[in-house]
Amino acid sequence: MSSYAALLKTPGVARLIAAQLTARFPFGMLSLAFLIHIERLFDSYGAAGLVLAAMSIGQAIAGPLTSRLMGRLGMRPVILVTMIVCATSIIVMAVVPMSVLGLMLVGFLAGLSMPPIQPAVRTIYPKVVNSRQLSPLFALDASAQEIIWVLGPVIATFVAIQVSTVAGILLAAAFLIGGSVWFLLLPEVGRVRIPRSRRKLGVVLKKPAVLLSTVVGFMLVAACAAVEAGVVAVFGHGSADSGWVLGIFAIGSLIGGLALGHAPIGPWALAARMLIVAVGLVLATFWLTFWWLAFALLLAGIGIAPAFAVLFGIVSASVKFSDTAEAYGWVGTGQLMGAAMGSAVAGFSIDHSGPVSAIFVAAGFAALGCIIAALARRHAPDLRGRDVSPIPDTEPIGVVS
């Protein structure tokens, strides 16, 4: 903990983490808020899953594109414009009556315009700390973001039940606007300029570590999205228990991130962390009581933040600085496609086979991610004792003869 405290004393680190967490806080609220809102409107988890899937697909498409645009236009213009469009779309979805198809279309636009806060901050981190601090910073960031998943579901559920589902969605929009403006005003955002990449869009995916992180991230987030839908279905939209259980799930991730954040990242690191998630989710299928789900998901959560820290670390160490934003954009795309797939599959499985089927879906995604990480371990760089900073961009130097 002392090393994390020292990190937070590094100029700029604490405010970067705080601002980006605030801007991304809606991610912990919107899925559950929209799930409850749309299920109440149409009495169908399948309809809610379709809308969430459309939003996630929009985010998935935008991820590498908006990340690459930051290298051309700068971080501030891209984040400002996308924030305005995204917040407007979310508010429209909350207050304007429309069909499922209409919600899907506006949700797709909201996802397409989601501000690229995560790629931006991950690109800034190597410029505010030294190479020795970067790996612990990724772990701290992955752990700190669990605040989003600890408080987000609880707040979304509480506001949706005690006030209204519309109020929960509007509160998420307020976090998005306030957090994005705060992030844009930080001096570190103005000081870091992402070099324009000379590669074609998508070439960075040829890096095995980037592709591995994208695929495994897809499986991990799909598992989390399926669990979220399953837990809500178990307790019903009239109970706050779902928010508490999902909060405990995130607390497990926070504990895991802080406890394992300094563990060496070897070839088996990703598979080992995914195994923890898979085992916990398999246990969750045994009994659907509050305390058993809380215990099983606490265990599963212990592997989540450490797995994300590995994903971020192996990407950072494998690409040039000019490619980092796009690389993280692709990793984010994989995760958002996973959210779409997890929400959609879980929603339809709940309608046809009951809540426990969604937990089985989640366990399947996590197990598959573990298997892929194990089979592809030779493509994961061995970062034990290595610098995880991005590869510097170099240019030819003219020599006078």
VEXKOLMI-729255 format. One record per atom (N, C-alpha, C): y, x, z. Coordinates in steps of 0.05 Angstrom, whole numbers, plus 5000, padded with zeros to 4 digits. Layout:
# VEXKOLMI-729255
    v    u    w
    Y    X    Z
...
END
This chain:
# VEXKOLMI-729255
    v    u    w
 4976 5016 5000
 5000 5000 5000
 5025 5017 5000
 5023 5041 5012
 5047 5058 5013
 5055 5067 4985
 5035 5071 4967
 5041 5079 4940
 5055 5057 4925
 5046 5032 4930
 5060 5009 4917
 5088 5006 4928
 5092 5011 4954
 5119 5010 4965
 5137 5031 4952
 5126 5055 4947
 5141 5076 4934
 5148 5068 4906
 5130 5055 4892
 5135 5046 4865
 5158 5027 4864
 5159 5008 4883
 5180 4988 4884
 5207 5000 4890
 5207 5024 4902
 5232 5037 4908
 5243 5052 4884
 5227 5055 4863
 5236 5068 4838
 5257 5051 4826
 5280 5062 4818
 5302 5046 4808
 5294 5028 4784
 5299 5003 4786
 5293 4984 4764
 5267 4970 4766
 5247 4981 4780
 5220 4970 4780
 5219 4943 4793
 5230 4941 4817
 5228 4916 4832
 5242 4893 4818
 5266 4898 4807
 5280 4876 4793
 5267 4869 4767
 5255 4888 4753
 5240 4882 4729
 5216 4863 4735
 5201 4871 4756
 5178 4854 4763
 5187 4826 4772
 5208 4825 4788
 5217 4799 4798
 5228 4781 4776
 5244 4793 4758
 5255 4777 4736
 5234 4767 4717
 5216 4784 4709
 5196 4776 4690
 5176 4756 4702
 5171 4758 4728
 5153 4739 4741
 5167 4711 4742
 5193 4711 4747
 5207 4685 4747
 5207 4673 4719
 5212 4689 4698
 5212 4679 4671
 5185 4669 4662
 5164 4681 4673
 5136 4674 4665
 5124 4654 4685
 5138 4646 4705
 5128 4628 4725
 5119 4601 4713
 5132 4591 4692
 5123 4566 4680
 5094 4567 4670
 5084 4591 4663
 5057 4593 4654
 5037 4583 4675
 5044 4587 4700
 5026 4578 4721
 5030 4548 4727
 5051 4536 4716
 5056 4508 4721
 5050 4490 4698
 5056 4499 4674
 5056 4481 4651
 5029 4470 4644
 5008 4487 4644
 4982 4478 4636
 4973 4455 4654
 4976 4459 4681
 4967 4438 4699
 4986 4414 4698
 5012 4419 4696
 5031 4396 4695
 5026 4379 4670
 5022 4392 4647
 5017 4377 4623
 4989 4364 4624
 4970 4377 4636
 4943 4365 4638
 4944 4339 4654
 4958 4339 4677
 4961 4315 4693
 4978 4294 4678
 5000 4303 4666
 5018 4285 4653
 5005 4270 4630
 4991 4285 4613
 4979 4273 4589
 4955 4257 4596
 4940 4266 4616
 4916 4250 4624
 4925 4223 4635
 4948 4223 4649
 4958 4197 4660
 4968 4179 4637
 4980 4191 4616
 4991 4176 4594
 4969 4163 4577
 4948 4179 4572
 4927 4170 4553
 4899 4167 4565
 4897 4172 4591
 4871 4169 4605
 4849 4185 4591
 4856 4210 4583
 4836 4227 4569
 4842 4256 4574
 4823 4270 4585
 4825 4299 4587
 4823 4313 4560
 4809 4300 4542
 4807 4311 4515
 4834 4312 4501
 4850 4291 4504
 4877 4290 4492
 4894 4312 4505
 4892 4315 4531
 4907 4336 4544
 4899 4364 4534
 4873 4367 4531
 4862 4393 4520
 4873 4399 4493
 4875 4378 4476
 4885 4382 4448
 4914 4392 4449
 4931 4379 4466
 4959 4386 4467
 4962 4415 4478
 4947 4422 4499
 4948 4449 4510
 4938 4469 4489
 4918 4461 4474
 4907 4479 4453
 4928 4484 4432
 4943 4463 4424
 4964 4466 4403
 4986 4485 4413
 4993 4482 4438
 5014 4499 4450
 5004 4528 4450
 4979 4532 4458
 4969 4559 4460
 4966 4572 4433
 4958 4556 4413
 4955 4567 4386
 4983 4576 4375
 5003 4560 4381
 5031 4568 4374
 5038 4594 4386
 5032 4598 4412
 5038 4623 4426
 5022 4646 4413
 4997 4640 4406
 4980 4661 4395
 4991 4671 4368
 5001 4653 4352
 5012 4661 4326
 5038 4677 4330
 5054 4668 4349
 5080 4681 4353
 5078 4708 4366
 5057 4713 4382
 5055 4737 4398
 5062 4763 4384
 5046 4771 4364
 5052 4796 4350
 5077 4795 4333
 5085 4771 4323
 5108 4768 4306
 5134 4772 4322
 5137 4758 4344
 5161 4761 4360
 5162 4789 4373
 5139 4800 4380
 5138 4827 4392
 5148 4847 4371
 5139 4844 4346
 5148 4863 4325
 5178 4859 4319
 5187 4834 4320
 5215 4829 4315
 5233 4843 4335
 5223 4847 4360
 5240 4861 4379
 5245 4890 4370
 5228 4902 4354
 5233 4928 4344
 5254 4928 4322
 5257 4905 4309
 5277 4903 4287
 5304 4893 4296
 5303 4873 4313
 5328 4860 4321
 5337 4866 4349
 5320 4878 4365
 5326 4883 4393
 5314 4862 4412
 5310 4869 4437
 5297 4851 4455
 5314 4826 4461
 5340 4831 4467
 5357 4809 4477
 5360 4786 4457
 5366 4791 4431
 5369 4769 4412
 5343 4753 4409
 5321 4767 4407
 5295 4753 4403
 5288 4735 4427
 5291 4747 4451
 5284 4732 4475
 5303 4708 4479
 5329 4712 4474
 5348 4690 4478
 5343 4666 4460
 5339 4672 4434
 5334 4650 4415
 5308 4635 4421
 5287 4650 4426
 5261 4637 4431
 5262 4621 4457
 5276 4631 4477
 5279 4616 4502
 5292 4589 4498
 5313 4589 4482
 5328 4564 4477
 5310 4543 4463
 5296 4552 4442
 5279 4534 4427
 5256 4524 4445
 5244 4542 4459
 5220 4536 4476
 5228 4516 4498
 5249 4522 4512
 5258 4504 4534
 5264 4476 4524
 5278 4475 4501
 5284 4449 4489
 5259 4433 4482
 5239 4447 4471
 5214 4434 4463
 5199 4423 4488
 5198 4439 4509
 5184 4430 4533
 5198 4405 4545
 5224 4405 4546
 5239 4383 4557
 5234 4357 4540
 5234 4360 4513
 5228 4338 4496
 5200 4327 4501
 5181 4344 4505
 5153 4335 4511
 5152 4319 4536
 5169 4325 4555
 5169 4312 4581
 5183 4285 4581
 5204 4282 4566
 5221 4258 4569
 5220 4239 4545
 5210 4248 4522
 5210 4231 4498
 5182 4220 4494
 5179 4193 4494
 5152 4181 4490
 5142 4187 4461
 5118 4196 4459
 5106 4201 4432
 5076 4201 4434
 5064 4201 4410
 5034 4200 4408
 5023 4227 4415
 4996 4228 4416
 4982 4254 4421
 4989 4273 4399
 4989 4264 4374
 4996 4281 4351
 5025 4292 4354
 5043 4274 4362
 5071 4283 4366
 5073 4305 4387
 5058 4300 4409
 5058 4320 4431
 5046 4346 4421
 5025 4344 4405
 5013 4369 4394
 5033 4384 4377
 5048 4370 4360
 5067 4384 4342
 5090 4397 4357
 5101 4382 4377
 5123 4394 4393
 5112 4416 4411
 5087 4412 4421
 5074 4433 4437
 5069 4458 4421
 5062 4455 4396
 5058 4478 4379
 5084 4493 4375
 5106 4478 4372
 5133 4491 4369
 5140 4505 4395
 5135 4493 4418
 5140 4505 4444
 5125 4532 4447
 5100 4531 4439
 5084 4556 4440
 5093 4577 4421
 5101 4568 4397
 5110 4586 4376
 5136 4601 4384
 5151 4588 4401
 5177 4600 4410
 5177 4610 4438
 5153 4613 4450
 5152 4624 4477
 5163 4652 4478
 5183 4658 4495
 5196 4684 4496
 5176 4706 4501
 5178 4729 4486
 5159 4751 4490
 5166 4769 4513
 5166 4757 4537
 5174 4772 4561
 5153 4793 4568
 5127 4785 4566
 5106 4803 4575
 5105 4829 4557
 5104 4826 4530
 5105 4851 4514
 5130 4868 4519
 5153 4854 4524
 5178 4869 4529
 5176 4885 4554
 5167 4873 4576
 5167 4888 4601
 5146 4910 4601
 5123 4905 4588
 5103 4926 4587
 5112 4950 4570
 5130 4945 4551
 5142 4966 4535
 5163 4982 4551
 5176 4968 4569
 5197 4981 4585
 5185 4998 4607
 5163 4990 4619
 5152 5004 4642
 5149 5034 4638
 5138 5044 4615
 5135 5073 4612
 5162 5088 4612
 5183 5074 4609
 5210 5087 4608
 5224 5087 4636
 5212 5073 4656
 5225 5072 4682
 5209 5087 4703
 5184 5094 4697
 5167 5110 4716
 5155 5133 4702
 5145 5153 4717
 5132 5176 4705
 5103 5169 4698
 5090 5186 4683
 5063 5180 4673
 5043 5176 4696
 5047 5190 4718
 5029 5188 4741
 5031 5160 4754
 5054 5148 4753
 5059 5122 4765
 5051 5099 4748
 5047 5104 4722
 5044 5082 4703
 5019 5065 4708
 4996 5078 4713
 4972 5062 4717
 4974 5045 4743
 4983 5057 4765
 4987 5039 4789
 5008 5017 4784
 5028 5022 4767
 5047 5001 4761
 5034 4978 4745
 5017 4985 4726
 5003 4964 4712
 4986 4947 4732
 4973 4961 4751
 4957 4946 4771
 4975 4929 4788
 4998 4940 4797
 5016 4924 4814
 5027 4900 4798
 5033 4904 4773
 5043 4882 4756
 5022 4861 4753
 4997 4869 4747
 4976 4850 4744
 4970 4834 4770
 4974 4848 4792
 4970 4834 4818
 4994 4816 4824
 5018 4826 4819
 5042 4810 4825
 5043 4784 4809
 5032 4786 4784
 5033 4762 4767
 5016 4740 4778
 4998 4747 4797
 4981 4726 4809
 4998 4708 4827
 5022 4716 4834
 5040 4698 4848
 5045 4673 4830
 5046 4678 4804
 5049 4656 4784
 5026 4636 4788
 5001 4647 4791
 4978 4630 4792
 4971 4620 4820
 4983 4633 4840
 4980 4623 4868
 4999 4599 4872
 5025 4604 4867
 5044 4583 4873
 5047 4563 4850
 5044 4572 4825
 5048 4554 4802
 5031 4529 4803
 5004 4531 4805
 4988 4507 4806
 4994 4489 4830
 4999 4502 4853
 5005 4486 4878
 5031 4470 4874
 5052 4484 4864
 5078 4470 4860
 5076 4449 4839
 5062 4455 4817
 5059 4435 4795
 5044 4410 4805
 5022 4414 4820
 5007 4392 4831
 5024 4376 4851
 5037 4390 4869
 5053 4377 4890
 5075 4360 4878
 5091 4371 4859
 5113 4357 4847
 5103 4334 4830
 5081 4338 4815
 5070 4317 4798
 5061 4293 4815
 5049 4298 4838
 5038 4277 4855
 5060 4264 4872
 5077 4281 4884
 5097 4271 4903
 5122 4260 4890
 5129 4271 4866
 5153 4263 4852
 5145 4249 4826
 5139 4265 4806
 5129 4254 4780
 5120 4278 4763
 5104 4272 4743
 5094 4293 4725
 5117 4303 4708
 5136 4285 4701
 5160 4294 4686
 5176 4314 4702
 5179 4309 4728
 5194 4328 4745
 5181 4355 4746
 5154 4356 4747
 5140 4381 4747
 5145 4397 4722
 5145 4384 4699
 5150 4397 4673
 5178 4407 4671
 5197 4391 4680
 5226 4399 4679
 5231 4422 4698
 5218 4423 4720
 5221 4446 4739
 5211 4471 4725
 5189 4470 4711
 5178 4493 4696
 5199 4502 4676
 5211 4484 4662
 5232 4491 4642
 5256 4505 4655
 5263 4496 4679
 5285 4509 4694
 5278 4538 4701
 5253 4543 4710
 5244 4570 4715
 5246 4587 4690
 5237 4576 4667
 5237 4591 4642
 5266 4599 4635
 5285 4581 4637
 5312 4587 4630
 5325 4607 4649
 5322 4601 4675
 5334 4619 4695
 5322 4647 4695
 5296 4649 4693
 5282 4675 4693
 5288 4691 4668
 5289 4678 4645
 5295 4692 4620
 5323 4703 4620
 5343 4687 4630
 5370 4697 4631
 5373 4720 4650
 5359 4719 4673
 5359 4741 4692
 5348 4766 4679
 5325 4763 4666
 5313 4786 4652
 5331 4798 4631
 5344 4781 4616
 5362 4791 4594
 5386 4807 4605
 5394 4800 4630
 5418 4813 4641
 5411 4840 4655
 5386 4847 4657
 5378 4872 4670
 5387 4896 4653
 5398 4917 4665
 5407 4940 4649
 5384 4954 4635
 5360 4954 4647
 5336 4967 4634
 5330 4955 4607
 5334 4929 4604
 5329 4915 4579
 5348 4925 4557
 5372 4931 4565
 5392 4941 4545
 5388 4970 4539
 5377 4986 4558
 5374 5015 4553
 5350 5022 4536
 5329 5006 4537
 5304 5013 4522
 5305 5000 4494
 5303 5017 4474
 5302 5008 4447
 5275 5014 4435
 5262 4993 4425
 5235 4997 4413
 5239 5007 4385
 5228 5031 4379
 5230 5041 4351
 5216 5022 4332
 5228 5019 4308
 5216 5002 4287
 5189 5014 4278
 5168 4998 4279
 5142 5008 4271
 5141 5012 4241
 5129 5034 4232
 5126 5039 4203
 5100 5028 4192
 5084 5018 4210
 5058 5007 4201
 5060 4978 4193
 5041 4969 4177
 5041 4940 4170
 5032 4924 4194
 5040 4898 4194
 5032 4880 4215
 5001 4879 4217
 4991 4883 4240
 4962 4880 4245
 4946 4906 4243
 4959 4928 4233
 4944 4953 4231
 4936 4964 4258
 4952 4958 4278
 4947 4968 4305
 4920 4957 4316
 4910 4934 4304
 4885 4923 4313
 4861 4941 4305
 4866 4960 4287
 4845 4979 4279
 4839 4999 4302
 4857 5000 4321
 4852 5017 4345
 4830 5002 4361
 4807 5015 4365
 4785 5001 4380
 4793 4991 4407
 4810 5006 4422
 4818 4997 4448
 4834 4971 4447
 4851 4969 4427
 4868 4945 4424
 4851 4921 4417
 4832 4925 4399
 4814 4903 4391
 4797 4894 4414
 4786 4914 4429
 4769 4908 4452
 4785 4892 4473
 4810 4901 4478
 4827 4887 4498
 4833 4859 4489
 4837 4855 4463
 4843 4829 4453
 4820 4810 4456
 4796 4819 4449
 4772 4802 4450
 4764 4796 4479
 4764 4816 4496
 4756 4811 4524
 4777 4794 4538
 4803 4799 4532
 4824 4783 4543
 4821 4753 4535
 4812 4749 4510
 4806 4721 4501
 4785 4708 4519
 4764 4723 4524
 4742 4711 4541
 4751 4707 4569
 4766 4725 4580
 4775 4723 4608
 4794 4699 4612
 4813 4696 4594
 4832 4674 4597
 4819 4647 4590
 4800 4647 4571
 4785 4622 4565
 4770 4613 4590
 4759 4632 4604
 4745 4625 4629
 4764 4613 4649
 4787 4625 4652
 4807 4615 4672
 4817 4587 4664
 4822 4583 4638
 4831 4557 4629
 4810 4535 4633
 4785 4542 4628
 4764 4522 4632
 4761 4516 4662
 4763 4536 4679
 4762 4531 4708
 4784 4512 4717
 4808 4517 4706
 4831 4501 4714
 4826 4471 4707
 4817 4466 4683
 4811 4438 4675
 4789 4427 4692
 4768 4443 4697
 4745 4433 4712
 4753 4426 4741
 4769 4443 4754
 4777 4438 4781
 4794 4412 4783
 4812 4409 4765
 4829 4385 4764
 4811 4360 4761
 4791 4362 4744
 4773 4339 4739
 4756 4333 4764
 4748 4354 4778
 4731 4351 4802
 4745 4334 4823
 4771 4340 4828
 4785 4327 4850
 4802 4304 4841
 4806 4301 4814
 4822 4279 4804
 4852 4286 4806
 4868 4273 4788
 4896 4279 4787
 4912 4268 4811
 4899 4252 4828
 4913 4241 4851
 4910 4258 4876
 4896 4280 4874
 4891 4297 4897
 4905 4325 4894
 4916 4335 4916
 4928 4361 4915
 4908 4383 4919
 4882 4376 4924
 4862 4396 4929
 4858 4415 4905
 4862 4405 4881
 4858 4422 4857
 4879 4445 4857
 4903 4438 4865
 4924 4460 4866
 4917 4480 4887
 4906 4472 4910
 4899 4491 4931
 4876 4509 4923
 4856 4497 4910
 4833 4513 4901
 4841 4533 4880
 4858 4525 4861
 4867 4544 4841
 4885 4565 4853
 4900 4558 4873
 4916 4578 4887
 4899 4598 4901
 4876 4590 4913
 4857 4608 4926
 4845 4626 4905
 4838 4615 4882
 4828 4631 4859
 4847 4654 4853
 4873 4647 4852
 4893 4668 4845
 4897 4688 4868
 4894 4678 4893
 4896 4696 4916
 4873 4717 4914
 4850 4709 4906
 4828 4728 4902
 4836 4750 4882
 4849 4742 4860
 4858 4761 4840
 4879 4780 4852
 4897 4769 4868
 4918 4786 4881
 4905 4807 4899
 4885 4798 4915
 4870 4816 4933
 4856 4838 4916
 4843 4829 4895
 4828 4849 4878
 4846 4869 4865
 4870 4859 4856
 4888 4878 4843
 4899 4899 4862
 4906 4890 4886
 4917 4910 4905
 4895 4929 4915
 4870 4918 4918
 4849 4935 4929
 4838 4954 4908
 4836 4946 4883
 4824 4962 4862
 4844 4974 4843
 4870 4971 4849
 4890 4980 4830
 4889 5010 4825
 4880 5026 4845
 4879 5055 4841
 4852 5065 4833
 4833 5047 4829
 4806 5055 4821
 4807 5069 4794
 4792 5091 4790
 4792 5104 4764
 4783 5085 4742
 4795 5088 4718
 4787 5071 4695
 4769 5088 4677
 4743 5083 4680
 4723 5096 4663
 4713 5076 4642
 4693 5084 4625
 4683 5067 4604
 4671 5041 4614
 4659 5041 4639
 4647 5017 4649
 4666 5000 4666
 4691 5008 4669
 4709 4995 4687
 4713 4965 4679
 4717 4960 4653
 4723 4933 4644
 4698 4915 4648
 4675 4925 4641
 4650 4909 4644
 4645 4902 4674
 4650 4922 4691
 4645 4917 4720
 4664 4896 4731
 4688 4896 4723
 4707 4876 4733
 4701 4848 4721
 4693 4847 4696
 4685 4822 4685
 4660 4811 4698
 4642 4828 4707
 4618 4820 4721
 4625 4805 4747
 4645 4815 4761
 4653 4802 4786
 4662 4773 4780
 4678 4770 4758
 4688 4743 4751
 4665 4725 4744
 4646 4735 4727
 4623 4719 4718
 4606 4710 4742
 4600 4728 4760
 4583 4721 4783
 4596 4699 4800
 4622 4702 4805
 4636 4681 4821
 4636 4654 4807
 4640 4654 4781
 4640 4628 4766
 4612 4615 4765
 4592 4632 4763
 4564 4621 4764
 4559 4608 4791
 4568 4621 4812
 4564 4610 4839
 4579 4583 4842
 4602 4581 4828
 4618 4557 4831
 4604 4532 4820
 4585 4536 4802
 4571 4513 4790
 4551 4501 4810
 4544 4514 4832
 4523 4504 4850
 4531 4479 4864
 4555 4479 4877
 4565 4455 4891
 4594 4452 4885
 4603 4426 4882
 4631 4421 4875
 4647 4411 4899
 4641 4422 4922
 4657 4415 4946
 4681 4433 4948
 4701 4425 4963
 4726 4440 4965
 4720 4469 4975
 4706 4471 4997
 4703 4498 5010
 4685 4516 4993
 4664 4504 4980
 4647 4521 4964
 4662 4531 4939
 4677 4513 4926
 4693 4522 4903
 4713 4543 4911
 4726 4539 4934
 4746 4558 4944
 4733 4585 4948
 4709 4586 4960
 4695 4611 4965
 4687 4625 4938
 4675 4609 4921
 4665 4621 4896
 4688 4630 4878
 4709 4615 4877
 4732 4623 4860
 4748 4646 4872
 4748 4647 4899
 4760 4671 4912
 4746 4696 4903
 4719 4694 4903
 4703 4717 4894
 4708 4724 4865
 4707 4703 4848
 4712 4707 4819
 4740 4719 4814
 4759 4710 4830
 4786 4720 4826
 4790 4749 4831
 4773 4761 4848
 4775 4789 4855
 4774 4807 4830
 4760 4798 4810
 4757 4814 4786
 4779 4811 4765
 4796 4790 4768
 4815 4783 4746
 4838 4803 4743
 4854 4807 4764
 4876 4825 4762
 4867 4854 4755
 4845 4864 4768
 4836 4890 4760
 4827 4891 4730
 4816 4870 4720
 4808 4869 4691
 4833 4871 4674
 4854 4855 4681
 4879 4857 4665
 4891 4885 4667
 4890 4897 4690
 4901 4924 4693
 4887 4944 4674
 4860 4941 4671
 4845 4958 4653
 4854 4953 4624
 4856 4927 4617
 4865 4920 4590
 4892 4933 4583
 4911 4930 4601
 4937 4942 4596
 4936 4972 4594
 4921 4984 4612
 4919 5013 4613
 4907 5026 4588
 4885 5014 4578
 4872 5026 4555
 4888 5021 4530
 4904 5000 4529
 4922 4996 4506
 4944 5016 4506
 4957 5019 4529
 4979 5037 4532
 4972 5066 4524
 4948 5074 4532
 4940 5102 4527
 4930 5106 4498
 4928 5085 4482
 4916 5087 4456
 4935 5084 4432
 4960 5076 4437
 4978 5070 4415
 5004 5086 4418
 5019 5088 4396
 5045 5100 4397
 5065 5081 4410
 5087 5093 4420
 5107 5076 4434
 5118 5054 4415
 5122 5061 4390
 5133 5041 4371
 5114 5018 4366
 5088 5022 4372
 5068 5001 4367
 5061 4986 4393
 5073 4994 4416
 5064 4982 4441
 5070 4952 4442
 5094 4944 4434
 5102 4915 4435
 5083 4899 4418
 5078 4908 4393
 5059 4892 4376
 5031 4892 4387
 5022 4915 4398
 4995 4916 4410
 4993 4897 4433
 5012 4896 4451
 5011 4877 4473
 5015 4848 4462
 5029 4845 4440
 5031 4819 4428
 5004 4809 4418
 4988 4827 4406
 4961 4819 4397
 4943 4813 4421
 4945 4830 4442
 4929 4824 4466
 4937 4797 4478
 4963 4792 4478
 4972 4766 4488
 4962 4743 4470
 4961 4748 4444
 4950 4728 4426
 4921 4722 4432
 4906 4743 4437
 4878 4738 4444
 4875 4721 4469
 4892 4727 4489
 4891 4712 4514
 4899 4683 4509
 4920 4679 4493
 4929 4651 4488
 4909 4635 4471
 4896 4649 4452
 4875 4635 4438
 4852 4628 4456
 4847 4645 4476
 4827 4639 4496
 4835 4615 4513
 4861 4613 4520
 4870 4590 4534
 4867 4565 4518
 4872 4566 4492
 4869 4543 4475
 4839 4535 4474
 4822 4554 4469
 4794 4549 4467
 4782 4538 4493
 4790 4552 4515
 4780 4543 4541
 4788 4515 4549
 4814 4509 4544
 4824 4482 4550
 4811 4461 4533
 4809 4466 4507
 4797 4446 4489
 4768 4441 4495
 4752 4463 4497
 4724 4460 4502
 4719 4446 4529
 4733 4455 4549
 4730 4443 4576
 4738 4414 4576
 4760 4407 4563
 4769 4379 4562
 4748 4361 4550
 4737 4369 4527
 4717 4352 4515
 4690 4351 4530
 4683 4374 4542
 4659 4375 4558
 4661 4357 4583
 4685 4356 4595
 4689 4338 4618
 4686 4309 4610
 4698 4302 4587
 4696 4274 4578
 4667 4265 4573
 4651 4285 4563
 4624 4278 4555
 4602 4284 4576
 4607 4304 4593
 4586 4313 4612
 4595 4316 4641
 4620 4310 4647
 4629 4311 4674
 4642 4338 4681
 4655 4339 4705
 4671 4363 4713
 4655 4389 4714
 4629 4387 4724
 4614 4412 4727
 4610 4426 4701
 4610 4411 4678
 4606 4424 4652
 4628 4444 4646
 4652 4438 4655
 4675 4456 4650
 4671 4482 4665
 4659 4481 4689
 4654 4506 4704
 4632 4522 4690
 4612 4509 4679
 4592 4523 4663
 4604 4536 4639
 4623 4522 4626
 4637 4534 4603
 4652 4559 4611
 4665 4558 4634
 4680 4581 4644
 4662 4604 4650
 4639 4599 4663
 4620 4620 4669
 4609 4633 4644
 4605 4616 4623
 4595 4627 4598
 4615 4645 4584
 4640 4638 4584
 4661 4655 4573
 4662 4682 4588
 4662 4681 4614
 4664 4705 4630
 4640 4723 4626
 4616 4711 4624
 4591 4727 4620
 4592 4740 4592
 4601 4726 4572
 4603 4737 4546
 4623 4760 4545
 4646 4757 4559
 4665 4779 4561
 4654 4803 4574
 4637 4799 4594
 4624 4822 4608
 4605 4836 4589
 4590 4821 4574
 4570 4833 4555
 4585 4848 4533
 4606 4837 4522
 4621 4851 4501
 4633 4877 4512
 4644 4876 4536
 4656 4900 4548
 4635 4922 4552
 4611 4913 4560
 4589 4933 4565
 4580 4945 4538
 4576 4928 4518
 4566 4938 4492
 4587 4956 4478
 4613 4950 4483
 4634 4965 4469
 4646 4987 4487
 4631 4995 4508
 4642 5014 4527
 4650 5041 4514
 4636 5049 4493
 4643 5075 4480
 4670 5074 4466
 4680 5049 4462
 4707 5047 4449
 4729 5045 4470
 4721 5044 4496
 4741 5044 4517
 4747 5072 4526
 4772 5081 4524
 4778 5109 4531
 4773 5114 4561
 4763 5138 4566
 4759 5146 4594
 4785 5157 4605
 4798 5141 4623
 4825 5148 4632
 4824 5161 4660
 4801 5169 4669
 4799 5183 4695
 4813 5210 4693
 4835 5212 4708
 4850 5237 4708
 4868 5241 4684
 4871 5220 4667
 4886 5222 4643
 4913 5207 4645
 4932 5216 4629
 4958 5202 4626
 4954 5177 4610
 4964 5154 4621
 4961 5129 4606
 4987 5121 4592
 5006 5139 4591
 5031 5133 4576
 5025 5130 4546
 5042 5115 4532
 5038 5112 4503
 5042 5139 4489
 5029 5142 4466
 5032 5166 4450
 5060 5168 4439
 5074 5190 4443
 5102 5192 4433
 5104 5190 4403
 5125 5177 4393
 5130 5177 4364
 5143 5203 4357
 5133 5215 4335
 5144 5240 4326
 5153 5237 4296
 5173 5253 4289
 5183 5253 4262
 5184 5282 4252
 5181 5286 4225
 5184 5313 4215
 5211 5325 4221
 5212 5350 4227
 5237 5364 4233
 5243 5383 4209
 5267 5379 4198
 5274 5397 4176
 5278 5426 4185
 5268 5445 4170
 5270 5473 4177
 5287 5487 4156
 5307 5501 4165
 5324 5517 4146
 5311 5543 4141
 5305 5549 4116
 5292 5575 4109
 5312 5594 4097
END
